[in-house]
Amino acid sequence: MLGGCVTMGILRAMAIRRRVKEMQEYARVLSVATAELRYRRDILAQVFVRVAKKCRQPYAAWLSELSQALMEAQQRQAYSYTEVAADFDQIWIEHADKLYESSGLKQEDMEYIYNLGQTIGYLDVQAQEEGLALLQADLGRHIRELEAEAKDRMRLSLVVGSVAGVLLIIILI
């Protein structure tokens, strides 16, 4: 009984830690993508292919699928910029929703991913770079806040699990 409650506390602490790690990895993905956009000035589908090779899950699979969908949309709409831009928004949101389902991120974390989709894809290069710099600064602040609260929440999860187990044992005795 006690072991089960402690295990629940440990699992909750691991979920909190996973969220922080995934946001840190997203910051790294954003940094690599910014560098690729700034120096290579390639199409987004190719940028995402290269970034996917440099990052961890769940972002590697997400970016690979996203780049594939963008390439398919670009082939379908090769001559119409407005249709490609509309497809980009739709594809981005669709794939961001899939990432949300497969990750340990919360909805408030996903706002940074949705914001990236609004920052890139249809603005000029300078506007993209400025938007990415603002997004990186805001994301850095968010991650620092998550790290600060994660330590307390992880400790609390372990304590609550242990106390719940002890209380259940006392009640059953």
N, CA and C atoms as a LAMMPS dump frame, in Angstrom:
ITEM: TIMESTEP
0
ITEM: NUMBER OF ATOMS
519
ITEM: BOX BOUNDS ff ff ff
-5.0000000000000000e+02 5.0000000000000000e+02
-5.0000000000000000e+02 5.0000000000000000e+02
-5.0000000000000000e+02 5.0000000000000000e+02
ITEM: ATOMS id mol type element x y z
1 1 1 N 0.835 -1.19 0
2 1 2 C 0 0 0
3 1 3 C 0.878 1.252 0
4 2 1 N 1.806 1.27 0.94
5 2 2 C 2.717 2.406 1.04
6 2 3 C 3.543 2.534 -0.242
7 3 1 N 4.008 1.387 -0.729
8 3 2 C 4.811 1.383 -1.953
9 3 3 C 4.039 1.926 -3.144
10 4 1 N 2.783 1.581 -3.244
11 4 2 C 1.95 2.068 -4.342
12 4 3 C 1.765 3.576 -4.285
13 5 1 N 1.525 4.102 -3.105
14 5 2 C 1.35 5.552 -2.966
15 5 3 C 2.649 6.296 -3.246
16 6 1 N 3.751 5.749 -2.748
17 6 2 C 5.052 6.372 -3.016
18 6 3 C 5.34 6.334 -4.517
19 7 1 N 5.003 5.217 -5.162
20 7 2 C 5.201 5.103 -6.605
21 7 3 C 4.364 6.139 -7.355
22 8 1 N 3.155 6.375 -6.917
23 8 2 C 2.317 7.41 -7.546
24 8 3 C 2.977 8.786 -7.408
25 9 1 N 3.54 9.052 -6.241
26 9 2 C 4.252 10.313 -6.038
27 9 3 C 5.46 10.425 -6.95
28 10 1 N 6.195 9.326 -7.101
29 10 2 C 7.37 9.313 -7.972
30 10 3 C 6.958 9.524 -9.422
31 11 1 N 5.89 8.869 -9.858
32 11 2 C 5.408 9.037 -11.239
33 11 3 C 4.975 10.477 -11.508
34 12 1 N 4.337 11.091 -10.531
35 12 2 C 3.931 12.494 -10.694
36 12 3 C 5.158 13.391 -10.78
37 13 1 N 6.16 13.127 -9.962
38 13 2 C 7.399 13.914 -10.001
39 13 3 C 8.106 13.737 -11.346
40 14 1 N 8.077 12.525 -11.883
41 14 2 C 8.699 12.275 -13.186
42 14 3 C 7.964 13.017 -14.303
43 15 1 N 6.646 13.112 -14.21
44 15 2 C 5.87 13.852 -15.217
45 15 3 C 6.211 15.335 -15.179
46 16 1 N 6.407 15.86 -13.99
47 16 2 C 6.791 17.268 -13.853
48 16 3 C 8.171 17.488 -14.464
49 17 1 N 9.088 16.594 -14.182
50 17 2 C 10.445 16.703 -14.721
51 17 3 C 10.444 16.562 -16.247
52 18 1 N 9.595 15.673 -16.766
53 18 2 C 9.502 15.472 -18.215
54 18 3 C 9.062 16.758 -18.9
55 19 1 N 8.105 17.442 -18.308
56 19 2 C 7.62 18.696 -18.887
57 19 3 C 8.749 19.718 -18.983
58 20 1 N 9.525 19.846 -17.924
59 20 2 C 10.643 20.803 -17.926
60 20 3 C 11.665 20.404 -18.986
61 21 1 N 12.009 19.123 -19.05
62 21 2 C 12.987 18.653 -20.04
63 21 3 C 12.497 18.901 -21.467
64 22 1 N 11.218 18.672 -21.717
65 22 2 C 10.686 18.887 -23.059
66 22 3 C 10.681 20.364 -23.429
67 23 1 N 10.424 21.242 -22.486
68 23 2 C 10.49 22.674 -22.776
69 23 3 C 11.937 23.113 -23.015
70 24 1 N 12.873 22.538 -22.275
71 24 2 C 14.286 22.846 -22.518
72 24 3 C 14.707 22.376 -23.904
73 25 1 N 14.243 21.214 -24.307
74 25 2 C 14.555 20.707 -25.639
75 25 3 C 13.895 21.581 -26.704
76 26 1 N 12.694 22.07 -26.44
77 26 2 C 12.046 22.972 -27.395
78 26 3 C 12.852 24.262 -27.556
79 27 1 N 13.408 24.756 -26.459
80 27 2 C 14.256 25.952 -26.553
81 27 3 C 15.459 25.675 -27.442
82 28 1 N 16.019 24.488 -27.328
83 28 2 C 17.147 24.111 -28.175
84 28 3 C 16.705 23.981 -29.639
85 29 1 N 15.544 23.394 -29.867
86 29 2 C 14.994 23.279 -31.223
87 29 3 C 14.805 24.675 -31.823
88 30 1 N 14.26 25.57 -31.038
89 30 2 C 14.028 26.933 -31.498
90 30 3 C 15.343 27.63 -31.834
91 31 1 N 16.344 27.41 -31.024
92 31 2 C 17.659 28.006 -31.264
93 31 3 C 18.289 27.478 -32.551
94 32 1 N 18.221 26.169 -32.746
95 32 2 C 18.785 25.561 -33.96
96 32 3 C 18.004 26.027 -35.192
97 33 1 N 16.682 26.082 -35.085
98 33 2 C 15.859 26.528 -36.21
99 33 3 C 16.153 27.99 -36.556
100 34 1 N 16.358 28.807 -35.547
101 34 2 C 16.693 30.213 -35.774
102 34 3 C 18.006 30.334 -36.529
103 35 1 N 18.997 29.575 -36.102
104 35 2 C 20.297 29.604 -36.777
105 35 3 C 20.166 29.114 -38.224
106 36 1 N 19.411 28.053 -38.423
107 36 2 C 19.21 27.538 -39.787
108 36 3 C 18.52 28.569 -40.677
109 37 1 N 17.502 29.211 -40.147
110 37 2 C 16.786 30.219 -40.936
111 37 3 C 17.673 31.427 -41.226
112 38 1 N 18.469 31.81 -40.249
113 38 2 C 19.297 32.999 -40.398
114 38 3 C 20.43 32.793 -41.394
115 39 1 N 21.094 31.65 -41.323
116 39 2 C 22.311 31.467 -42.111
117 39 3 C 22.106 30.683 -43.401
118 40 1 N 21.18 29.76 -43.408
119 40 2 C 20.949 28.961 -44.615
120 40 3 C 19.923 29.601 -45.535
121 41 1 N 18.951 30.286 -44.931
122 41 2 C 17.863 30.936 -45.685
123 41 3 C 17.213 29.97 -46.677
124 42 1 N 16.915 28.791 -46.17
125 42 2 C 16.318 27.73 -46.967
126 42 3 C 14.812 27.702 -46.719
127 43 1 N 14.083 26.9 -47.492
128 43 2 C 12.645 26.767 -47.271
129 43 3 C 12.413 26.044 -45.941
130 44 1 N 11.267 26.31 -45.336
131 44 2 C 10.988 25.785 -43.999
132 44 3 C 11.012 24.263 -43.937
133 45 1 N 10.511 23.611 -44.952
134 45 2 C 10.494 22.145 -44.949
135 45 3 C 11.909 21.599 -44.825
136 46 1 N 12.862 22.187 -45.547
137 46 2 C 14.26 21.737 -45.471
138 46 3 C 14.884 22.093 -44.119
139 47 1 N 14.533 23.257 -43.598
140 47 2 C 15.029 23.662 -42.272
141 47 3 C 14.569 22.655 -41.226
142 48 1 N 13.297 22.277 -41.279
143 48 2 C 12.767 21.342 -40.293
144 48 3 C 13.39 19.957 -40.42
145 49 1 N 13.73 19.53 -41.622
146 49 2 C 14.403 18.241 -41.817
147 49 3 C 15.754 18.262 -41.095
148 50 1 N 16.517 19.342 -41.294
149 50 2 C 17.837 19.434 -40.65
150 50 3 C 17.725 19.56 -39.139
151 51 1 N 16.769 20.339 -38.669
152 51 2 C 16.585 20.513 -37.229
153 51 3 C 16.145 19.191 -36.595
154 52 1 N 15.288 18.444 -37.266
155 52 2 C 14.811 17.159 -36.737
156 52 3 C 15.961 16.193 -36.489
157 53 1 N 16.992 16.26 -37.324
158 53 2 C 18.144 15.374 -37.155
159 53 3 C 18.996 15.763 -35.953
160 54 1 N 18.815 16.983 -35.456
161 54 2 C 19.649 17.484 -34.364
162 54 3 C 18.936 17.513 -33.017
163 55 1 N 17.688 17.085 -32.987
164 55 2 C 16.958 17.18 -31.724
165 55 3 C 16.427 15.814 -31.281
166 56 1 N 15.896 15.806 -30.067
167 56 2 C 15.382 14.572 -29.458
168 56 3 C 13.859 14.487 -29.614
169 57 1 N 13.345 13.345 -29.193
170 57 2 C 11.898 13.124 -29.214
171 57 3 C 11.253 13.968 -28.125
172 58 1 N 10.05 14.395 -28.261
173 58 2 C 9.107 14.12 -29.338
174 58 3 C 9.265 15.054 -30.543
175 59 1 N 10.226 15.978 -30.447
176 59 2 C 10.362 16.999 -31.493
177 59 3 C 10.933 16.459 -32.798
178 60 1 N 11.797 15.464 -32.74
179 60 2 C 12.388 14.924 -33.965
180 60 3 C 11.305 14.351 -34.877
181 61 1 N 10.452 13.517 -34.331
182 61 2 C 9.371 12.934 -35.133
183 61 3 C 8.392 14.012 -35.582
184 62 1 N 8.077 14.935 -34.702
185 62 2 C 7.141 16.009 -35.025
186 62 3 C 7.656 16.852 -36.191
187 63 1 N 8.914 17.255 -36.124
188 63 2 C 9.479 18.084 -37.194
189 63 3 C 9.602 17.315 -38.509
190 64 1 N 9.919 16.033 -38.428
191 64 2 C 9.992 15.217 -39.646
192 64 3 C 8.629 15.133 -40.328
193 65 1 N 7.601 14.852 -39.547
194 65 2 C 6.245 14.782 -40.102
195 65 3 C 5.794 16.145 -40.633
196 66 1 N 6.135 17.188 -39.91
197 66 2 C 5.782 18.545 -40.321
198 66 3 C 6.455 18.909 -41.64
199 67 1 N 7.734 18.595 -41.773
200 67 2 C 8.449 18.92 -43.016
201 67 3 C 7.876 18.136 -44.193
202 68 1 N 7.519 16.882 -43.955
203 68 2 C 6.916 16.07 -45.019
204 68 3 C 5.589 16.68 -45.468
205 69 1 N 4.764 17.082 -44.52
206 69 2 C 3.472 17.692 -44.858
207 69 3 C 3.665 19.016 -45.595
208 70 1 N 4.664 19.787 -45.204
209 70 2 C 4.933 21.06 -45.886
210 70 3 C 5.404 20.835 -47.317
211 71 1 N 6.251 19.819 -47.506
212 71 2 C 6.719 19.508 -48.867
213 71 3 C 5.564 19.075 -49.763
214 72 1 N 4.666 18.256 -49.216
215 72 2 C 3.504 17.822 -49.988
216 72 3 C 2.607 19.001 -50.338
217 73 1 N 2.396 19.908 -49.384
218 73 2 C 1.568 21.083 -49.646
219 73 3 C 2.222 21.988 -50.674
220 74 1 N 3.522 22.111 -50.61
221 74 2 C 4.228 22.956 -51.564
222 74 3 C 4.142 22.385 -52.981
223 75 1 N 4.194 21.069 -53.103
224 75 2 C 4.072 20.448 -54.419
225 75 3 C 2.666 20.618 -54.985
226 76 1 N 1.658 20.552 -54.119
227 76 2 C 0.277 20.726 -54.575
228 76 3 C 0.003 22.16 -55.008
229 77 1 N 0.575 23.117 -54.295
230 77 2 C 0.287 24.535 -54.531
231 77 3 C 1.536 25.28 -54.981
232 78 1 N 2.238 24.759 -55.94
233 78 2 C 3.541 25.289 -56.331
234 78 3 C 3.504 26.737 -56.812
235 79 1 N 2.392 27.228 -57.287
236 79 2 C 2.379 28.558 -57.897
237 79 3 C 1.58 29.594 -57.118
238 80 1 N 0.956 29.231 -56.034
239 80 2 C 0.103 30.17 -55.314
240 80 3 C 0.63 30.404 -53.902
241 81 1 N 1.23 31.565 -53.668
242 81 2 C 1.802 31.886 -52.362
243 81 3 C 0.743 31.942 -51.278
244 82 1 N -0.422 32.542 -51.557
245 82 2 C -1.459 32.678 -50.541
246 82 3 C -2.012 31.32 -50.118
247 83 1 N -2.138 30.393 -51.057
248 83 2 C -2.629 29.066 -50.701
249 83 3 C -1.601 28.311 -49.882
250 84 1 N -0.305 28.474 -50.204
251 84 2 C 0.744 27.821 -49.426
252 84 3 C 0.764 28.38 -48.006
253 85 1 N 0.608 29.718 -47.862
254 85 2 C 0.59 30.337 -46.539
255 85 3 C -0.596 29.834 -45.719
256 86 1 N -1.766 29.713 -46.347
257 86 2 C -2.941 29.185 -45.647
258 86 3 C -2.724 27.732 -45.263
259 87 1 N -2.142 26.956 -46.182
260 87 2 C -1.827 25.562 -45.87
261 87 3 C -0.83 25.475 -44.725
262 88 1 N 0.158 26.374 -44.706
263 88 2 C 1.154 26.356 -43.633
264 88 3 C 0.484 26.515 -42.278
265 89 1 N -0.404 27.496 -42.14
266 89 2 C -1.098 27.699 -40.864
267 89 3 C -1.877 26.459 -40.445
268 90 1 N -2.601 25.892 -41.401
269 90 2 C -3.407 24.702 -41.107
270 90 3 C -2.506 23.523 -40.742
271 91 1 N -1.45 23.309 -41.5
272 91 2 C -0.524 22.192 -41.236
273 91 3 C 0.148 22.377 -39.889
274 92 1 N 0.573 23.605 -39.594
275 92 2 C 1.26 23.872 -38.327
276 92 3 C 0.353 23.546 -37.143
277 93 1 N -0.855 24.037 -37.173
278 93 2 C -1.786 23.806 -36.063
279 93 3 C -2.106 22.324 -35.923
280 94 1 N -2.336 21.66 -37.028
281 94 2 C -2.646 20.227 -37.015
282 94 3 C -1.497 19.424 -36.387
283 95 1 N -0.27 19.728 -36.787
284 95 2 C 0.876 18.991 -36.263
285 95 3 C 1.219 19.405 -34.827
286 96 1 N 0.959 20.646 -34.475
287 96 2 C 1.162 21.077 -33.087
288 96 3 C 0.185 20.345 -32.169
289 97 1 N -1.035 20.149 -32.627
290 97 2 C -2.017 19.394 -31.838
291 97 3 C -1.558 17.948 -31.632
292 98 1 N -0.963 17.358 -32.667
293 98 2 C -0.436 15.99 -32.542
294 98 3 C 0.72 15.951 -31.542
295 99 1 N 1.556 16.98 -31.569
296 99 2 C 2.663 17.058 -30.606
297 99 3 C 2.124 17.139 -29.19
298 100 1 N 1.094 17.918 -28.992
299 100 2 C 0.475 18.068 -27.673
300 100 3 C 0.009 16.723 -27.126
301 101 1 N -0.575 15.916 -27.995
302 101 2 C -1.079 14.604 -27.575
303 101 3 C 0.047 13.65 -27.205
304 102 1 N 1.196 13.763 -27.857
305 102 2 C 2.275 12.802 -27.637
306 102 3 C 3.337 13.284 -26.649
307 103 1 N 3.17 14.472 -26.123
308 103 2 C 4.201 15.018 -25.239
309 103 3 C 3.671 15.177 -23.821
310 104 1 N 4.551 15.626 -22.953
311 104 2 C 4.164 15.897 -21.57
312 104 3 C 3.903 17.372 -21.34
313 105 1 N 3.678 18.118 -22.417
314 105 2 C 3.486 19.554 -22.31
315 105 3 C 2.046 19.887 -21.937
316 106 1 N 1.889 21.028 -21.284
317 106 2 C 0.558 21.53 -20.962
318 106 3 C 0.149 22.553 -22.012
319 107 1 N -1.115 22.938 -21.975
320 107 2 C -1.63 23.878 -22.963
321 107 3 C -0.874 25.203 -22.925
322 108 1 N -0.497 25.667 -21.741
323 108 2 C 0.242 26.934 -21.654
324 108 3 C 1.616 26.824 -22.316
325 109 1 N 2.207 25.636 -22.312
326 109 2 C 3.48 25.416 -22.995
327 109 3 C 3.282 25.407 -24.507
328 110 1 N 2.158 24.878 -24.932
329 110 2 C 1.888 24.775 -26.354
330 110 3 C 1.73 26.151 -27.003
331 111 1 N 1.401 27.147 -26.223
332 111 2 C 1.274 28.496 -26.783
333 111 3 C 2.582 28.943 -27.433
334 112 1 N 3.716 28.508 -26.889
335 112 2 C 5.007 28.861 -27.481
336 112 3 C 5.197 28.177 -28.832
337 113 1 N 4.657 26.991 -28.963
338 113 2 C 4.756 26.268 -30.236
339 113 3 C 3.8 26.879 -31.26
340 114 1 N 2.583 27.203 -30.836
341 114 2 C 1.652 27.869 -31.746
342 114 3 C 2.213 29.227 -32.174
343 115 1 N 2.844 29.945 -31.239
344 115 2 C 3.427 31.25 -31.57
345 115 3 C 4.549 31.134 -32.589
346 116 1 N 5.309 30.055 -32.539
347 116 2 C 6.362 29.862 -33.535
348 116 3 C 5.749 29.747 -34.928
349 117 1 N 4.653 29.042 -35.03
350 117 2 C 3.979 28.903 -36.314
351 117 3 C 3.473 30.236 -36.849
352 118 1 N 3.11 31.147 -35.951
353 118 2 C 2.66 32.472 -36.377
354 118 3 C 3.832 33.387 -36.703
355 119 1 N 5.013 33.069 -36.187
356 119 2 C 6.191 33.915 -36.377
357 119 3 C 6.907 33.614 -37.682
358 120 1 N 6.908 32.363 -38.092
359 120 2 C 7.633 31.985 -39.304
360 120 3 C 6.662 31.605 -40.4
361 121 1 N 7.184 31.506 -41.592
362 121 2 C 6.384 30.962 -42.679
363 121 3 C 5.875 31.962 -43.681
364 122 1 N 5.579 33.184 -43.244
365 122 2 C 5.035 34.115 -44.216
366 122 3 C 5.56 35.536 -44.038
367 123 1 N 6.371 35.789 -43.034
368 123 2 C 6.952 37.109 -42.837
369 123 3 C 8.275 37.197 -43.583
370 124 1 N 8.773 38.426 -43.766
371 124 2 C 10.085 38.546 -44.384
372 124 3 C 11.153 38.09 -43.387
373 125 1 N 12.36 37.917 -43.858
374 125 2 C 13.43 37.322 -43.053
375 125 3 C 13.707 38.148 -41.804
376 126 1 N 13.784 39.453 -41.928
377 126 2 C 14.091 40.305 -40.778
378 126 3 C 12.989 40.218 -39.723
379 127 1 N 11.752 40.253 -40.149
380 127 2 C 10.629 40.139 -39.215
381 127 3 C 10.634 38.773 -38.527
382 128 1 N 10.988 37.728 -39.264
383 128 2 C 11.084 36.395 -38.669
384 128 3 C 12.164 36.369 -37.596
385 129 1 N 13.324 36.93 -37.898
386 129 2 C 14.429 36.928 -36.941
387 129 3 C 14.063 37.699 -35.672
388 130 1 N 13.422 38.845 -35.831
389 130 2 C 12.998 39.628 -34.668
390 130 3 C 11.944 38.871 -33.857
391 131 1 N 10.994 38.266 -34.533
392 131 2 C 9.965 37.488 -33.846
393 131 3 C 10.542 36.288 -33.121
394 132 1 N 11.509 35.619 -33.75
395 132 2 C 12.155 34.472 -33.118
396 132 3 C 12.963 34.9 -31.895
397 133 1 N 13.628 36.05 -31.968
398 133 2 C 14.392 36.546 -30.822
399 133 3 C 13.459 36.837 -29.648
400 134 1 N 12.314 37.459 -29.915
401 134 2 C 11.34 37.723 -28.851
402 134 3 C 10.786 36.43 -28.271
403 135 1 N 10.497 35.482 -29.14
404 135 2 C 9.966 34.193 -28.7
405 135 3 C 10.992 33.455 -27.836
406 136 1 N 12.262 33.503 -28.226
407 136 2 C 13.305 32.846 -27.445
408 136 3 C 13.448 33.482 -26.071
409 137 1 N 13.396 34.805 -26.003
410 137 2 C 13.498 35.491 -24.711
411 137 3 C 12.334 35.121 -23.804
412 138 1 N 11.132 35.119 -24.351
413 138 2 C 9.94 34.771 -23.572
414 138 3 C 9.98 33.308 -23.143
415 139 1 N 10.43 32.448 -24.033
416 139 2 C 10.538 31.027 -23.71
417 139 3 C 11.567 30.796 -22.612
418 140 1 N 12.689 31.51 -22.666
419 140 2 C 13.696 31.394 -21.613
420 140 3 C 13.143 31.756 -20.248
421 141 1 N 12.361 32.82 -20.193
422 141 2 C 11.724 33.23 -18.936
423 141 3 C 10.766 32.15 -18.45
424 142 1 N 9.973 31.608 -19.361
425 142 2 C 9.01 30.561 -19.003
426 142 3 C 9.722 29.318 -18.46
427 143 1 N 10.82 28.942 -19.07
428 143 2 C 11.56 27.756 -18.62
429 143 3 C 12.167 27.996 -17.242
430 144 1 N 12.699 29.178 -17
431 144 2 C 13.24 29.485 -15.662
432 144 3 C 12.151 29.381 -14.599
433 145 1 N 10.958 29.873 -14.914
434 145 2 C 9.829 29.759 -13.979
435 145 3 C 9.455 28.297 -13.752
436 146 1 N 9.413 27.512 -14.837
437 146 2 C 9.092 26.087 -14.711
438 146 3 C 10.115 25.363 -13.846
439 147 1 N 11.394 25.644 -14.065
440 147 2 C 12.449 24.989 -13.29
441 147 3 C 12.329 25.326 -11.806
442 148 1 N 12.031 26.586 -11.52
443 148 2 C 11.911 27.006 -10.122
444 148 3 C 10.738 26.309 -9.432
445 149 1 N 9.608 26.252 -10.102
446 149 2 C 8.445 25.627 -9.475
447 149 3 C 8.511 24.101 -9.532
448 150 1 N 9.253 23.539 -10.474
449 150 2 C 9.328 22.079 -10.612
450 150 3 C 9.979 21.442 -9.396
451 151 1 N 11.023 22.058 -8.861
452 151 2 C 11.692 21.485 -7.691
453 151 3 C 10.726 21.345 -6.53
454 152 1 N 9.964 22.397 -6.268
455 152 2 C 8.992 22.353 -5.173
456 152 3 C 7.876 21.358 -5.449
457 153 1 N 7.374 21.354 -6.667
458 153 2 C 6.263 20.456 -6.998
459 153 3 C 6.697 18.993 -6.982
460 154 1 N 7.93 18.718 -7.406
461 154 2 C 8.424 17.336 -7.377
462 154 3 C 8.56 16.86 -5.925
463 155 1 N 9.117 17.709 -5.098
464 155 2 C 9.272 17.366 -3.684
465 155 3 C 7.902 17.157 -3.049
466 156 1 N 6.959 18.04 -3.364
467 156 2 C 5.606 17.934 -2.826
468 156 3 C 4.935 16.637 -3.278
469 157 1 N 5.121 16.26 -4.526
470 157 2 C 4.537 15.014 -5.03
471 157 3 C 5.044 13.805 -4.26
472 158 1 N 6.345 13.79 -3.996
473 158 2 C 6.915 12.673 -3.24
474 158 3 C 6.393 12.638 -1.81
475 159 1 N 6.299 13.79 -1.19
476 159 2 C 5.814 13.861 0.188
477 159 3 C 4.346 13.465 0.267
478 160 1 N 3.533 13.984 -0.635
479 160 2 C 2.099 13.665 -0.63
480 160 3 C 1.884 12.172 -0.865
481 161 1 N 2.639 11.589 -1.774
482 161 2 C 2.521 10.152 -2.011
483 161 3 C 2.876 9.347 -0.773
484 162 1 N 3.942 9.73 -0.101
485 162 2 C 4.374 9.021 1.113
486 162 3 C 3.365 9.189 2.244
487 163 1 N 2.907 10.405 2.449
488 163 2 C 1.942 10.668 3.522
489 163 3 C 0.629 9.946 3.243
490 164 1 N 0.184 9.949 1.996
491 164 2 C -1.056 9.246 1.653
492 164 3 C -0.922 7.756 1.945
493 165 1 N 0.244 7.18 1.638
494 165 2 C 0.461 5.772 1.93
495 165 3 C 0.428 5.48 3.419
496 166 1 N 1.07 6.321 4.206
497 166 2 C 1.073 6.14 5.671
498 166 3 C -0.345 6.281 6.209
499 167 1 N -1.089 7.287 5.747
500 167 2 C -2.46 7.459 6.212
501 167 3 C -3.349 6.274 5.858
502 168 1 N -3.176 5.73 4.671
503 168 2 C -3.963 4.548 4.299
504 168 3 C -3.623 3.355 5.19
505 169 1 N -2.374 3.199 5.509
506 169 2 C -1.979 2.086 6.396
507 169 3 C -2.585 2.291 7.784
508 170 1 N -2.559 3.523 8.294
509 170 2 C -3.138 3.804 9.613
510 170 3 C -4.637 3.56 9.593
511 171 1 N -5.315 3.967 8.521
512 171 2 C -6.757 3.779 8.421
513 171 3 C -7.101 2.291 8.362
514 172 1 N -6.318 1.516 7.658
515 172 2 C -6.598 0.09 7.512
516 172 3 C -6.233 -0.705 8.77
517 173 1 N -5.415 -0.162 9.618
518 173 2 C -5.042 -0.867 10.864
519 173 3 C -6.123 -0.666 11.848
